[in-house]
């Protein structure tokens, strides 16, 4: 194919001029692309005004964007190993920064970040501080050194640096674990967005979006993924900014939400105090408190309670049939009977979940903390309040640590810095990555506050029969994401009668702001771009770890380039389908899955990578034991303390948190243990060979002018 995705000449004479011409060609292509996309959105907006239905707008956005990404994948197809694995090592720093930004802006960042800030307030800033700070570690400790080492993957680096297949194999296992956990969250986001865009079932939405993922990464590997991610970043940042700027203008008449949301936060804080003592809110909370008490009584003897419920439901059905009640009433009674738990175990699980939900809704502000409150508890209160405060602050700092270190160790992010032409551009690329990520992260706190202002001041207090149409639409997509129930039967929505999931805050913002539906389609397309771009990188990381590191480096070193690339494509397809199947089960919320991936990456890779670069005495057996120890303790802590994982592995013992640390921050235990094990074992085992030590010395002082 002729065009900007062609391989640039890589010979020394004229290489700089060739790279310059290549960059100019890219600038031209993406200027045309951005202009064309703007025309496309404007055209759809005009068509909406003349009667184009929402369903058609959603389908057009879905088909157009996935078709665009597929087109880039087709044009960038390759079987060349260097192109497939590292995009020919010729991606300019600014474009690698955009691609990294898209690779990074996962469904959690695009969809979940503002939602987390909406639900948790100040404590949600740990995600922004941790993820952004992680790129500082990437720039200072890893990117330039890994680029100079010159491998294809992170397991490849571990195998070459530590001189053996054991570190490489452990790197493969860890890369698959953290990347698979992460990609399940992205594909879950794809299903959520696609179902909202088109109205299809969530499970079908997953497999529709999966097609776009596969075409990009399947045909062209890192080459296709890179140029697709640049296109995806442009869509996602435009989609994210438009509604929040519009909402800012609507509320404050100022189009710079980052500068004015502090004023809205003051109004939200004042409203929180009113809602906390409102008579109707107190009435709703009391109803939920009573429900929690009833469920607590049932859980004392679930078998007897289930038998009583079943007997009452059967008696009610018999009375209705004997009285020749309307068919609809009888059908409702039959559904109520069928909805009862099957057995004691199912009853215990269902009632435990319902009790936890009722207890949350019995608290002020629907269980949300005051938005501006730094930590839970009170440092000047009683012993319980002081303990809560200390644990809240400890978890805040622990989460920042895990996210920072995990960011610096994620294989699919570090792989991006293998694609630039030189060590100097690797550093520049990290700077551009930070800038492009900053644009979204600086906006997310403003978006959360503006949406909360809209909910508190506009939605709460509205009669149920006058609620906006988008409330019913989202309830249809997934009631766990948004539902409203008139608990006290006054036909007025109170805050505690509304259940809203963080995953829809961004996607629903255009409708909350009263924007045309085409902007909702644009935001959904941006969320889809974020999920697809990250999923592309993650799937490629898993497939490359299996094909390059496991098959080529460990099983068949004589395999041809074409065979290696073909095996990578087949494995990519298998992993993608497996991840889609797991995502279709809706295993857990997006943010937990993503954060678990960060703790896994931090514990498995960070100590081995940093010590491998900066300490030539680190040995292979020490690195292997350190990875096993760090990842093992992190995984163990999650399995024994996280409710969903406890259910998966059948853990029934009481939850015991270490120093009150939540399972989302399990890496805070694994990383120090990994460092300690590697250092101590290295000191009592023979030093690495002289060539490896010289290589470490060479890599530690990278020439910024060289590749």
PyMOL commands that set and color helices and strands:
alter all, ss='L'
color gray80, all
select helices_A, chain A and resi 15-49+54-75+81-89+93-104+107-149+154-162+165-198+202-252+257-277+279-300+302-322+327-338+344-361+364-367+383-407+411-418+423-459+464-466+469-477+495-497+502-512+517-555+561-584+590-614+620-641+643-649+658-660+663-665+667-683+690-700
alter helices_A, ss='H'
color red, helices_A
select strands_A, chain A and resi 482-484+498-500
alter strands_A, ss='S'
color yellow, strands_A
deselect
rebuild
show_as cartoon
